[in-house]
Amino acid sequence: VCSSDLLIALCIIALLPLVSAYNNGVARLPVMGWNTWCTDDICGAIDICEESLILSIAEAMVSSGMHSLGYQYILMDDCWSAQERDPTTGAITWNVDQFPSGLPAIAEKIHNLGLKFGLYTCVGTYTCKEGRPGSYGHFEEDAKAIASWGMDFVKADFCSAPSGIPPEELYHNFSAALNATGRPIVFSLCEWGVGDVLSWGHTVGNEFRVQMDHLPVWKFPPKAAGEGFGQGTGDIIEYMGYIDPVKWSQPWGILDPDFLMTLFPYTMSFTDSRTEYTFWSLWSAPLVVATDIRGMSPEKKYILMNPEVIAINQDPGVKAGYRVMNESSGAQVWIKELEESSSSSSTSSKKAMVLYNANDISTTVVHATWAQAGWPNATAVHVRNLWERQDMGVYGEEGITATLVAHDVLYILLTRQDEAERGK
């Protein structure tokens, strides 16, 4: 009974709906890991997903050294569940032919390797593939089952979502059900960028998709579902420039441009893959690889296992990089504020910068100025090439210039040297 003003206030607070899943003790920084979608599969076309694959990937993540660089999550996409719900609990359950040991036993093995385990469901009545049951109408049952199996991550897709219910409400309700289990679970919203998710995604989940599925090509025409400029890597870069991602990303509420397609056979070249990883790093986006990490080539290790590039992605400030120059020649410049500059850009001394050639065929010259980095009076800036892990020296007030082939980048760490001029 609320018998005093204080008690009335406390009762009102207790009755308010749970609106925040992002600060749930996990995933303050971008998640790093692997997803089944494009491994032993053509990005969901064949729908392969089984116990032996999951465990072999987990072992490879540890043996390759990826785990020591921050990769932790082994994630299943829309491929794992049975066609019918558990007749006893009413919850979704796994396909016993694909996972004979059961998800709890597999989760234990993955946890014993020092890794985390996650799965996929949907806020609609069915998932996007093969008519598997979605979680709509069963949020509480599914959340309890997922937590009891030892899951650490849930991706919730948007297929077969009921009409008339705003996406924010659907995701909020599932978020509340997951939090009510008491198990800290990363909640990943996959509503394709619809429903003005940029304004509310961070209040409901740890990460939220900003557009349609990323396909392993450079350019791909937009589809009817979702929002954005297309589904290729180059398309997503342009869309991110359009939405100005620095406005939206924050700790525990991280924008997600979808999986990495690093060196997908035949369609993702080394240059395209390195540029892809560069921008995901710059945006403070989840670094979740959807291609095979078993027996990686030297080129794949070069891209996925660069500690300096990963450090920019995992910067504690969680500031997404943003575009500061976009010329008709295809020359672009992007900048990312790092932790020490998160409180006041006028006193910052370190920033990350990308010089990028957006052309599909021609080489172009990209010139970046220190004013674009927020240092209009800088006269001495130390430059380090993040991909080569080499110092390039100190550059004067003229800035820096790079000649780049189509789709290529120069990814650099800037350290201001002229201390007397800082703040001007």
Salt bridges, closest charged atoms under 4 A:
ASP40 OD1 - ARG294 NH2 3.09
ASP47 OD2 - ARG132 NH2 2.69
ASP77 OD1 - LYS155 NZ 2.85
ASP78 OD1 - ARG132 NH1 3.33
GLU141 OE2 - HIS138 ND1 3.27
ASP142 OD1 - ARG85 NH1 2.77
ASP152 OD2 - HIS111 NE2 2.72
ASP152 OD1 - ARG183 NH2 2.77
ASP213 OD1 - ARG209 NH2 2.74
GLU238 OE1 - ARG323 NH1 3.04
ASP244 OD2 - LYS247 NZ 3.98
ASP258 OD1 - ARG209 NH1 3.33
ASP272 OD1 - HIS407 ND1 2.79
GLU276 OE2 - HIS214 ND1 3.74
ASP292 OD1 - ARG294 NE 2.86
GLU308 OE2 - ARG384 NH2 2.77
GLU337 OE1 - LYS351 NZ 3.32
ASP360 OD2 - LYS219 NZ 2.89
ASP360 OD1 - HIS407 NE2 2.90
ASP391 OD1 - HIS382 NE2 3.74
ASP391 OD1 - ARG384 NH1 2.86
ASP408 OD1 - ARG274 NH2 3.01
ASP418 OD1 - ARG416 NE 2.74
GLU419 OE1 - ARG422 NH1 2.80
